[in-house]
Amino acid sequence: MTIGHSPRSALMACALSAAGALALASPVAAAAPTGADPGAAGRPGVTVPQPAVLEHSGTQVRPHAGAPDLPQVSALSWLVADASTGQVLAAHDAHRQLPPASTLKTLFALTVLPTLPSGVRHTVSAEDLAGIGAGSSLVGVTEGNTYRVSDLWRGVFLNSGNDAVHVLAALNGGWDHTARQMQAKARALGARDTHVLSPDGYDADGQVSSAYDLAVFGRAGLRNPDFARYCSTAEAAFPGESGSTYEIANTNRLLTGLHGVSPYPGLIGIKNGYTTNAGNTLVAAAHRGGRTLVVTVMNPRAGSVYEEARGLLDWGFDAAGKVDPVGSLDGLRPVVHAASVVTPAAVTVAGTDWPETGAVVGAAGLVVGAVLLTLRLRAGRARRD
């Protein structure tokens, strides 16, 4: 038996195949249940998955028989997640809004790192350093000295230098502009608990984040090679006066093993913080046995932030395959429906930053348009023949 296809049906099949391939190239979580996203107001066709049990207060975990017991953790809020899949393995008050301290610098880096080439050199002015909060952690940036952008980033990640943050924010267009960009970035990543007022994490009335959001930022940062390299650097030379340098060390004690804290095997780093209002905060990631975990610990009440993070990391690695997830770090990302057309800047697709979304949709439209034009021309020729 021979099955024949008309030219029209063949062209339509090609169109559907091309459009399908383009759609598959975009990692949209189409099957997830959805609900309204306050951050997506005015953007038709954009919804987000429901937040599962992570919106509930208290400790959330779904253990199988034989799963290890969770460690004792005194932090007001904490979370353990698989950095590869985004699955949240366990959490306590994951969306509780708390002051983030310098862990907010993870969002600052996610926002500003892509905009400033690392080799750019900048001579610091007095205006660049204006407005640094009293008692801020500093790396030693001085007016009149010239620094590479990469030097400043090491000052941010290792010494948590608010002076370095101020200079980078000035290069990025200013303090308030950077705060607005950070807010937009947080929403694009599905981090809806975060309110940015001071890009360096310095205490400000109303500035908050959550264990969930900080884990989202830390996980996203690990996908950026520059971010991953800076956050895992234990020691570096920082420019001083008259061409000299001095050594700076990462203040994340799980990474360096300083001040009586044993370094954690396989630790990648990320960011620690402390302010009077926030207490100790930490976002940390570690790799072991082919798995990478990210944990957030916010404001321990009766223990070391590093030791509580250590216990959660140990538990997470031991619990592999023995617990069901209680949520996802991708769970609140805006999702674009196939029927809607949005600009790349307007949305982040679930699962990954996808700036090419607009190009994918546009390419699919071009394919379909070309096919329709071809069909019309063929129909015209058929009438003339």
Kinemage of the C-alpha trace (Angstrom):
@kinemage 1
@onewidth
@group {chain A} dominant
@subgroup {mainchain}
@vectorlist {calphas} color= white
{ca met a 1} P 0.000 0.000 0.000
{ca thr a 2} L 1.236 3.495 -0.814
{ca ile a 3} L 0.171 6.439 1.304
{ca gly a 4} L 0.354 9.772 -0.469
{ca his a 5} L 0.525 13.293 1.003
{ca ser a 6} L -0.596 16.452 -0.735
{ca pro a 7} L 1.899 19.340 -0.874
{ca arg a 8} L -0.345 21.253 1.525
{ca ser a 9} L -0.393 18.485 4.154
{ca ala a 10} L 3.353 17.980 3.828
{ca leu a 11} L 4.028 21.670 4.378
{ca met a 12} L 1.699 21.745 7.371
{ca ala a 13} L 3.491 18.745 8.882
{ca cys a 14} L 6.805 20.561 8.433
{ca ala a 15} L 5.368 23.621 10.129
{ca leu a 16} L 4.088 21.634 13.082
{ca ser a 17} L 7.397 19.790 13.413
{ca ala a 18} L 9.395 23.022 13.391
{ca ala a 19} L 7.101 24.762 15.841
{ca gly a 20} L 7.113 21.693 18.068
{ca ala a 21} L 10.893 21.568 18.087
{ca leu a 22} L 11.084 25.223 19.051
{ca ala a 23} L 8.541 24.721 21.799
{ca leu a 24} L 10.462 21.754 23.171
{ca ala a 25} L 13.591 23.904 23.302
{ca ser a 26} L 11.913 26.057 25.957
{ca pro a 27} L 11.836 24.320 29.364
{ca val a 28} L 8.275 25.198 30.400
{ca ala a 29} L 6.673 23.208 33.201
{ca ala a 30} L 3.382 22.822 31.391
{ca ala a 31} L 1.783 20.230 33.643
{ca ala a 32} L 2.217 22.030 36.966
{ca pro a 33} L -0.918 23.279 38.741
{ca thr a 34} L -1.029 27.036 38.616
{ca gly a 35} L -2.359 30.034 40.450
{ca ala a 36} L -2.245 33.800 40.249
{ca asp a 37} L 1.148 35.438 40.673
{ca pro a 38} L 0.992 38.900 42.241
{ca gly a 39} L 4.252 39.776 40.475
{ca ala a 40} L 2.773 38.862 37.108
{ca ala a 41} L -0.096 41.329 37.264
{ca gly a 42} L -0.837 42.764 33.866
{ca arg a 43} L 1.051 39.988 32.042
{ca pro a 44} L -1.591 37.803 30.367
{ca gly a 45} L -0.730 34.143 30.085
{ca val a 46} L 1.763 34.139 32.971
{ca thr a 47} L 0.987 31.947 35.990
{ca val a 48} L 2.954 30.112 38.630
{ca pro a 49} L 2.610 26.693 40.295
{ca gln a 50} L 0.958 26.503 43.676
{ca pro a 51} L 3.392 26.533 46.608
{ca ala a 52} L 2.674 22.982 47.898
{ca val a 53} L 3.206 22.644 51.652
{ca leu a 54} L 6.026 25.163 51.969
{ca glu a 55} L 3.558 27.944 52.748
{ca his a 56} L 2.599 26.086 55.930
{ca ser a 57} L 4.283 26.985 59.206
{ca gly a 58} L 6.459 24.540 61.089
{ca thr a 59} L 8.762 21.804 59.844
{ca gln a 60} L 7.886 20.132 56.555
{ca val a 61} L 9.401 16.742 55.642
{ca arg a 62} L 8.037 13.575 53.993
{ca pro a 63} L 10.241 10.703 55.141
{ca his a 64} L 10.126 7.095 53.963
{ca ala a 65} L 10.700 4.231 56.337
{ca gly a 66} L 14.364 4.207 57.286
{ca ala a 67} L 14.926 7.892 56.573
{ca pro a 68} L 17.338 9.636 58.973
{ca asp a 69} L 15.896 11.899 61.651
{ca leu a 70} L 16.273 15.609 61.111
{ca pro a 71} L 18.941 17.254 63.289
{ca gln a 72} L 18.036 19.663 66.047
{ca val a 73} L 17.991 23.127 64.468
{ca ser a 74} L 17.212 26.278 66.444
{ca ala a 75} L 17.081 28.670 63.480
{ca leu a 76} L 13.892 30.647 62.957
{ca ser a 77} L 13.827 29.447 59.356
{ca trp a 78} L 15.820 26.896 57.324
{ca leu a 79} L 15.677 24.836 54.152
{ca val a 80} L 17.507 21.948 52.463
{ca ala a 81} L 17.242 21.448 48.696
{ca asp a 82} L 18.830 19.530 45.849
{ca ala a 83} L 20.611 22.151 43.745
{ca ser a 84} L 20.339 20.114 40.546
{ca thr a 85} L 16.618 19.311 40.593
{ca gly a 86} L 15.431 22.167 42.791
{ca gln a 87} L 13.527 19.707 44.996
{ca val a 88} L 13.140 20.900 48.576
{ca leu a 89} L 13.898 17.935 50.854
{ca ala a 90} L 12.875 19.585 54.121
{ca ala a 91} L 12.223 23.052 55.484
{ca his a 92} L 11.051 24.989 58.514
{ca asp a 93} L 8.983 28.150 57.995
{ca ala a 94} L 10.478 28.399 54.510
{ca his a 95} L 8.621 31.577 53.558
{ca arg a 96} L 8.971 33.422 56.853
{ca gln a 97} L 10.139 36.936 56.029
{ca leu a 98} L 13.265 37.848 57.998
{ca pro a 99} L 16.172 40.302 57.634
{ca pro a 100} L 18.737 38.606 55.363
{ca ala a 101} L 21.912 40.532 56.286
{ca ser a 102} L 24.752 39.979 53.795
{ca thr a 103} L 23.202 36.864 52.301
{ca leu a 104} L 21.267 39.406 50.215
{ca lys a 105} L 24.556 39.980 48.394
{ca thr a 106} L 23.767 36.755 46.515
{ca leu a 107} L 20.911 38.580 44.793
{ca phe a 108} L 23.140 41.611 44.264
{ca ala a 109} L 25.694 39.422 42.477
{ca leu a 110} L 23.056 37.653 40.383
{ca thr a 111} L 21.807 41.055 39.245
{ca val a 112} L 25.049 42.961 38.661
{ca leu a 113} L 27.662 40.328 37.714
{ca pro a 114} L 26.391 39.993 34.118
{ca thr a 115} L 26.516 43.761 33.525
{ca leu a 116} L 30.138 44.549 34.450
{ca pro a 117} L 33.111 42.909 32.657
{ca ser a 118} L 35.569 41.606 35.229
{ca gly a 119} L 38.606 43.312 33.637
{ca val a 120} L 37.201 46.857 33.737
{ca arg a 121} L 39.318 49.169 35.904
{ca his a 122} L 37.752 51.945 37.952
{ca thr a 123} L 39.232 54.720 40.085
{ca val a 124} L 37.056 55.121 43.161
{ca ser a 125} L 35.575 58.513 43.984
{ca ala a 126} L 34.218 59.851 47.252
{ca glu a 127} L 30.735 59.718 45.728
{ca asp a 128} L 31.122 55.974 45.102
{ca leu a 129} L 31.631 55.393 48.829
{ca ala a 130} L 28.928 57.740 50.093
{ca gly a 131} L 26.202 56.339 52.301
{ca ile a 132} L 27.948 53.265 53.711
{ca gly a 133} L 26.148 52.279 56.912
{ca ala a 134} L 27.819 52.633 60.289
{ca gly a 135} L 29.466 49.414 61.442
{ca ser a 136} L 29.449 47.905 57.948
{ca ser a 137} L 31.862 45.142 57.058
{ca leu a 138} L 34.544 46.592 54.765
{ca val a 139} L 37.265 45.154 52.550
{ca gly a 140} L 39.290 48.380 52.463
{ca val a 141} L 38.316 50.132 49.225
{ca thr a 142} L 39.773 53.649 49.293
{ca glu a 143} L 39.056 56.833 47.395
{ca gly a 144} L 41.540 57.490 44.584
{ca asn a 145} L 42.635 53.862 44.287
{ca thr a 146} L 42.040 51.976 41.040
{ca tyr a 147} L 40.485 48.506 41.152
{ca arg a 148} L 39.458 45.912 38.628
{ca val a 149} L 35.837 44.809 38.815
{ca ser a 150} L 37.086 41.311 39.677
{ca asp a 151} L 38.938 42.750 42.701
{ca leu a 152} L 35.737 44.341 43.914
{ca trp a 153} L 33.802 41.090 43.535
{ca arg a 154} L 36.364 39.268 45.646
{ca gly a 155} L 35.866 42.004 48.239
{ca val a 156} L 32.118 41.313 48.153
{ca phe a 157} L 32.253 37.530 48.363
{ca leu a 158} L 35.215 37.045 50.689
{ca asn a 159} L 35.111 40.020 53.050
{ca ser a 160} L 31.443 40.875 52.553
{ca gly a 161} L 32.676 44.401 51.862
{ca asn a 162} L 29.857 46.932 51.763
{ca asp a 163} L 32.376 49.408 50.359
{ca ala a 164} L 32.920 47.128 47.352
{ca val a 165} L 29.140 46.766 46.923
{ca his a 166} L 28.716 50.550 46.870
{ca val a 167} L 31.340 50.964 44.145
{ca leu a 168} L 29.882 48.175 41.989
{ca ala a 169} L 26.380 49.594 42.424
{ca ala a 170} L 27.666 53.008 41.317
{ca leu a 171} L 29.143 51.395 38.198
{ca asn a 172} L 25.803 49.670 37.617
{ca gly a 173} L 23.843 52.919 37.499
{ca gly a 174} L 23.423 53.856 41.138
{ca trp a 175} L 22.176 52.571 44.479
{ca asp a 176} L 18.433 53.000 43.943
{ca his a 177} L 18.594 51.729 40.364
{ca thr a 178} L 20.417 48.607 41.535
{ca ala a 179} L 17.862 47.997 44.291
{ca arg a 180} L 15.045 48.153 41.726
{ca gln a 181} L 16.900 45.772 39.436
{ca met a 182} L 17.437 43.361 42.318
{ca gln a 183} L 13.740 43.471 43.150
{ca ala a 184} L 12.840 42.666 39.549
{ca lys a 185} L 15.388 39.849 39.451
{ca ala a 186} L 13.959 38.330 42.620
{ca arg a 187} L 10.462 38.282 41.146
{ca ala a 188} L 11.722 36.797 37.879
{ca leu a 189} L 13.275 33.942 39.873
{ca gly a 190} L 10.044 33.323 41.780
{ca ala a 191} L 11.399 34.821 45.011
{ca arg a 192} L 8.310 36.588 46.314
{ca asp a 193} L 9.292 37.025 49.968
{ca thr a 194} L 12.177 39.405 49.243
{ca his a 195} L 11.928 43.183 49.545
{ca val a 196} L 15.119 45.054 48.622
{ca leu a 197} L 15.977 48.443 50.091
{ca ser a 198} L 19.753 48.266 50.631
{ca pro a 199} L 21.657 46.175 48.046
{ca asp a 200} L 24.450 45.306 50.496
{ca gly a 201} L 22.065 43.684 52.996
{ca tyr a 202} L 22.536 46.408 55.627
{ca asp a 203} L 19.568 46.523 57.998
{ca ala a 204} L 16.732 48.702 56.718
{ca asp a 205} L 13.137 48.858 57.919
{ca gly a 206} L 11.102 46.540 55.707
{ca gln a 207} L 14.047 44.801 54.035
{ca val a 208} L 13.349 41.064 54.222
{ca ser a 209} L 13.915 37.768 52.483
{ca ser a 210} L 13.296 34.118 53.393
{ca ala a 211} L 15.062 30.777 53.570
{ca tyr a 212} L 13.247 29.796 50.381
{ca asp a 213} L 14.258 32.911 48.441
{ca leu a 214} L 17.877 32.800 49.585
{ca ala a 215} L 18.125 29.160 48.488
{ca val a 216} L 16.725 30.211 45.107
{ca phe a 217} L 19.419 32.892 44.823
{ca gly a 218} L 22.196 30.555 45.915
{ca arg a 219} L 21.147 27.846 43.473
{ca ala a 220} L 20.883 30.332 40.614
{ca gly a 221} L 24.314 31.704 41.486
{ca leu a 222} L 25.957 28.307 41.170
{ca arg a 223} L 24.867 28.255 37.521
{ca asn a 224} L 26.991 31.357 36.858
{ca pro a 225} L 30.690 30.338 36.580
{ca asp a 226} L 31.901 33.716 37.885
{ca phe a 227} L 29.573 33.588 40.877
{ca ala a 228} L 30.594 29.994 41.631
{ca arg a 229} L 34.298 30.853 41.403
{ca tyr a 230} L 34.066 33.913 43.650
{ca cys a 231} L 31.878 32.285 46.306
{ca ser a 232} L 34.207 29.271 46.607
{ca thr a 233} L 37.429 31.305 46.908
{ca ala a 234} L 38.949 30.950 50.370
{ca glu a 235} L 41.779 33.513 50.131
{ca ala a 236} L 42.855 36.243 47.699
{ca ala a 237} L 45.159 39.240 47.347
{ca phe a 238} L 43.403 42.606 47.444
{ca pro a 239} L 44.891 45.859 46.102
{ca gly a 240} L 46.277 48.233 48.701
{ca glu a 241} L 48.031 51.583 48.526
{ca ser a 242} L 50.811 52.377 46.022
{ca gly a 243} L 50.572 49.095 44.142
{ca ser a 244} L 50.762 46.887 47.217
{ca thr a 245} L 48.371 44.038 48.042
{ca tyr a 246} L 47.180 42.368 51.210
{ca glu a 247} L 45.532 39.013 51.897
{ca ile a 248} L 41.812 38.696 52.502
{ca ala a 249} L 40.066 35.518 53.671
{ca asn a 250} L 36.516 34.325 53.149
{ca thr a 251} L 34.404 34.899 56.252
{ca asn a 252} L 32.428 31.677 55.575
{ca arg a 253} L 33.961 29.443 58.253
{ca leu a 254} L 32.557 26.232 56.765
{ca leu a 255} L 34.758 26.983 53.769
{ca thr a 256} L 37.929 28.147 55.521
{ca gly a 257} L 37.795 26.275 58.815
{ca leu a 258} L 38.717 29.406 60.769
{ca his a 259} L 37.847 30.276 64.369
{ca gly a 260} L 37.313 26.725 65.558
{ca val a 261} L 34.893 25.645 62.820
{ca ser a 262} L 35.943 22.536 60.902
{ca pro a 263} L 35.740 22.976 57.125
{ca tyr a 264} L 32.883 21.013 55.560
{ca pro a 265} L 34.014 18.341 53.041
{ca gly a 266} L 32.937 19.257 49.522
{ca leu a 267} L 31.754 22.723 50.487
{ca ile a 268} L 31.324 25.026 47.503
{ca gly a 269} L 30.674 28.136 49.557
{ca ile a 270} L 28.048 30.796 48.793
{ca lys a 271} L 27.475 33.516 51.438
{ca asn a 272} L 27.193 34.208 55.143
{ca gly a 273} L 25.954 37.304 56.919
{ca tyr a 274} L 25.328 38.980 60.238
{ca thr a 275} L 23.593 42.105 61.508
{ca thr a 276} L 22.050 42.985 64.854
{ca asn a 277} L 18.507 42.578 63.533
{ca ala a 278} L 19.132 39.550 61.321
{ca gly a 279} L 21.394 37.585 63.603
{ca asn a 280} L 23.561 35.049 61.754
{ca thr a 281} L 22.437 33.983 58.297
{ca leu a 282} L 23.996 31.547 55.856
{ca val a 283} L 23.449 30.127 52.390
{ca ala a 284} L 25.800 27.212 51.733
{ca ala a 285} L 26.213 24.506 49.106
{ca ala a 286} L 28.222 21.294 49.115
{ca his a 287} L 28.888 18.469 46.651
{ca arg a 288} L 29.183 14.800 47.566
{ca gly a 289} L 28.612 11.537 45.727
{ca gly a 290} L 27.360 13.200 42.564
{ca arg a 291} L 24.821 15.394 44.393
{ca thr a 292} L 24.897 19.093 45.229
{ca leu a 293} L 22.813 20.413 48.101
{ca val a 294} L 22.011 23.976 49.034
{ca val a 295} L 20.940 24.933 52.569
{ca thr a 296} L 19.757 28.158 54.152
{ca val a 297} L 19.887 28.875 57.880
{ca met a 298} L 18.412 32.107 59.255
{ca asn a 299} L 18.964 33.370 62.788
{ca pro a 300} L 19.787 30.377 65.014
{ca arg a 301} L 18.551 30.930 68.569
{ca ala a 302} L 20.759 28.460 70.413
{ca gly a 303} L 23.654 27.355 68.286
{ca ser a 304} L 26.213 28.152 65.595
{ca val a 305} L 24.876 28.947 62.144
{ca tyr a 306} L 27.733 26.891 60.706
{ca glu a 307} L 27.086 23.816 62.837
{ca glu a 308} L 23.361 23.937 62.134
{ca ala a 309} L 24.120 24.159 58.410
{ca arg a 310} L 26.543 21.261 58.783
{ca gly a 311} L 23.852 19.117 60.379
{ca leu a 312} L 21.372 19.920 57.617
{ca leu a 313} L 23.902 19.132 54.896
{ca asp a 314} L 24.763 15.804 56.535
{ca trp a 315} L 21.083 14.968 56.817
{ca gly a 316} L 20.407 15.933 53.203
{ca phe a 317} L 23.140 13.675 51.856
{ca asp a 318} L 22.050 10.788 54.117
{ca ala a 319} L 18.393 11.252 53.129
{ca ala a 320} L 19.013 10.726 49.395
{ca gly a 321} L 16.183 8.585 48.042
{ca lys a 322} L 14.586 8.296 51.485
{ca val a 323} L 12.315 11.357 51.471
{ca asp a 324} L 9.755 12.792 49.098
{ca pro a 325} L 10.148 16.483 48.209
{ca val a 326} L 7.960 19.011 49.990
{ca gly a 327} L 8.269 21.631 47.257
{ca ser a 328} L 10.540 23.009 44.575
{ca leu a 329} L 12.846 25.999 44.211
{ca asp a 330} L 11.284 26.366 40.755
{ca gly a 331} L 7.788 26.209 42.224
{ca leu a 332} L 7.007 29.929 42.144
{ca arg a 333} L 8.766 30.922 38.935
{ca pro a 334} L 6.484 32.568 36.372
{ca val a 335} L 5.478 30.142 33.616
{ca val a 336} L 4.735 31.309 30.080
{ca his a 337} L 1.818 29.650 28.321
{ca ala a 338} L 2.498 28.651 24.720
{ca ala a 339} L -0.353 30.824 23.454
{ca ser a 340} L 1.023 34.016 24.969
{ca val a 341} L 3.750 36.183 23.491
{ca val a 342} L 5.892 38.186 25.911
{ca thr a 343} L 9.176 40.021 25.682
{ca pro a 344} L 12.306 38.260 26.985
{ca ala a 345} L 12.740 40.848 29.734
{ca ala a 346} L 9.213 40.357 30.991
{ca val a 347} L 9.441 36.772 32.218
{ca thr a 348} L 11.713 33.997 33.360
{ca val a 349} L 10.620 30.532 32.297
{ca ala a 350} L 10.313 27.842 34.960
{ca gly a 351} L 13.465 25.884 35.623
{ca thr a 352} L 16.066 28.256 34.222
{ca asp a 353} L 16.709 31.812 33.142
{ca trp a 354} L 15.596 31.831 29.514
{ca pro a 355} L 16.311 35.210 27.883
{ca glu a 356} L 15.841 33.601 24.471
{ca thr a 357} L 12.136 32.934 25.110
{ca gly a 358} L 11.110 35.838 22.904
{ca ala a 359} L 13.404 34.618 20.138
{ca val a 360} L 11.943 31.107 20.367
{ca val a 361} L 8.383 32.367 20.133
{ca gly a 362} L 9.350 34.745 17.320
{ca ala a 363} L 11.121 32.003 15.394
{ca ala a 364} L 8.106 29.741 15.698
{ca gly a 365} L 5.950 32.561 14.346
{ca leu a 366} L 8.303 33.067 11.405
{ca val a 367} L 8.151 29.365 10.561
{ca val a 368} L 4.363 29.299 10.609
{ca gly a 369} L 4.186 32.579 8.676
{ca ala a 370} L 6.521 31.269 5.990
{ca val a 371} L 4.451 28.117 5.620
{ca leu a 372} L 1.205 30.047 5.297
{ca leu a 373} L 2.781 32.320 2.681
{ca thr a 374} L 3.976 29.298 0.711
{ca leu a 375} L 0.521 27.733 0.840
{ca arg a 376} L -1.052 30.965 -0.383
{ca leu a 377} L 1.385 31.224 -3.297
{ca arg a 378} L 0.785 27.614 -4.267
{ca ala a 379} L -2.973 28.152 -4.121
{ca gly a 380} L -2.597 31.204 -6.363
{ca arg a 381} L -0.546 29.278 -8.911
{ca ala a 382} L -3.121 26.479 -8.857
{ca arg a 383} L -5.874 28.939 -9.706
{ca arg a 384} L -3.809 30.445 -12.526
{ca asp a 385} L -3.006 26.999 -13.915
